[in-house]
Amino acid sequence: MKKTFFFNPWFAVFIAFTTVLVRLFFVHCLPDSRVVRQAQRQYWSEVPVSTTRGSIVDIYGNPLSMSVPAYSFFIDPAFWDPSNAQALNKHLPSATIKKFSSPLSGRFHWVARKLNQEDANAIAALRLPGLYRLQEKKRIYPQNNLSSHVLGFCDIDDRGLSGIEFVWDQALYSPPGIRLFIKDISGRAIDVSTRLSDLEKIEHKGKVRLTMDMRIQYIVERRLQEAVDQHNAHWGTAICMNPHTGEILALSSMPTFDPNNRTELLDTKKIFNNAVSRVYEPGSTFKPIVVAIALERKATYPSEIIKTPHKIKVADGSISESGNHSWGKLSLGDIVVKSSNVGMAQIGLRIRPFNMYNCLKEWGFGQTPGIELNGAEAGLLPSPDQWRGVVPANIAIGQGIGVTPLHLLTAINAIVNGGELLRPYIVAEVTDTKGKTVYKGQRENVRTVVTPAIAAWLRKIMREAVINGTGRSANTAVTSVAGKTGTAQVAEKGVYAKKKWVASFVGFWPYDSPQYVMLIVIGEPSKGRYYGGDVAGPVFKAIVEDMALLNL
């Protein structure tokens, strides 16, 4: 008798296999609620954490920015009792306490990031179920607010947001490590990480070495802060440069901030870099540049004598001397030494606007200076078609044109070094994670803007300005200083504001063999004195003398 299908042994196999598949479907796709609850109490969690970011050092390798161990906490709502949040009152902000006092969704919430060991130990000692600690890296600045505008700062995950940290983020940034946690049935977190330790074993980290000397930087910042406080100024800046290379040796901006204090990063006035981003009218510190252009174009000559009444009419406006007094007849050199506005205006008017505009462009004005910092402004250089009426005369005395402090110092430096407009740079070298040099700062001559003979004559005149002119307050017995003062009005909404001034002094030393060139700018002093010679000159002198004490 022939066997039927149901008595075939393969049918039994089919039934068994189908039963297993159906059971697997229900177990995996429609699991029992008790199984779900059990699985939720034991699971893997991947938490990204910061690793060691590359360091920033000064020219001698002194650390300015580095990464150190820190501790962070997170909460798993599956094990967290909101009533326990009050136990954290002494350790965390009230907003954080309020958040974790209510039921939470999901499985992961940051509670606090990058605490020091003492604070972390205090929180961990509470032993609150559902609150877990892990170790990562924190960006710190061991010199606090020293050179903060150059260094910049990072976000909480160590991505650069400003300054060198931002510009060279690609070289400094270290990819986040992954902390792998598994929780047992009791809710205890077990760290089974491997990837983080592998990343930390990388032999090299990216590094940025600056041209700055922290000894000079400290002196400059201390003296600048004293001046800003003394004159109750709204802002200030100081830049010191090597005249032969364009290396920035010190760069300071006031008000300053501490990048270790994240609350200060919310104050836009503090984080604003006045050295490269502040656009202002330079006033009389601009006069040596105009004289250099006039001499190059043969619009004047060193021995020329010019009449300088207290005031002259120019088109739709007028130019007057400071103090409304007449100097009488002045030589070209004395016009600079005594800072005669009327004399400079007459010289400036001899050059056609189009020619003067092109010359100023060649001197670097109206374009970014090329320094390795973010936020560097191009300044304001009106096109020649806007040079109507009194504008050419105003520009000759340093008004009607907007420059940054770095622009002005770079241009004056061309006079100091013999005629070469050098690109300013603040980064000496950058190495990547393989130890390979990916950038090296070096001397770069943008162009020659004045002959050595004219530059030498102007240096002599600037020395005379310090000995017998408006810059006597910058003179010192420790070395031979040369320079030029500046006092400029502050323009607001197209008109000059009353009782708002910018005082400045730019100079170099030693006179016979310049090793340093420096600019001091004090913005809007409000305690009576506002002339560059009274406010900025003494700061310059104090810095020079402090550096001499250290044999710098």
Secondary structure, DSSP 8 states (H G I E B T S, - for coil): ----GGG-HHHHHHHHHHHHHHHHHHHHHS--HHHHHHHHTS-EEEEEE-----EEE-TT--EEEEEEEEEEEEE-TTT--GGGGGGGTTTS-HHHHHHTTS---SS-EEEEEEE-HHHHHHHHTT--TTEEEEEEEEEE-TTTTTTHHHH-EE-TTS-EEEHHHHHTHHHH----EEEEEEE-TT--EEE---HHHHHHT-S---EEEES--HHHHHHHHHHHHHHHHHTT-SEEEEEEE-TTT-BEEEEEEES---TT-GGGGG-HHHH--HHHH--B--GGGGHHHHHHHHHHTTSS-TT-EEEE-SEEEETTEEEE-TTS---EEEEHHHHHHTT-HHHHHHHHTTS-HHHHHHHHHHTTTTS----SSTT----B---GGG--TTHHHHHHTT-S-BB-HHHHHHHHHHHHTTSEEE--B-EEEEE-TTS-EEEE----EEEE-S-HHHHHHHHHHHHHHHHTSTTGGG--SSS--EEEEEEEEEEETTEEEEEEEEEEEEEEE-SSS--EEEEEEEE---SS---HHHHTHHHHHHHHHHHHHTT-
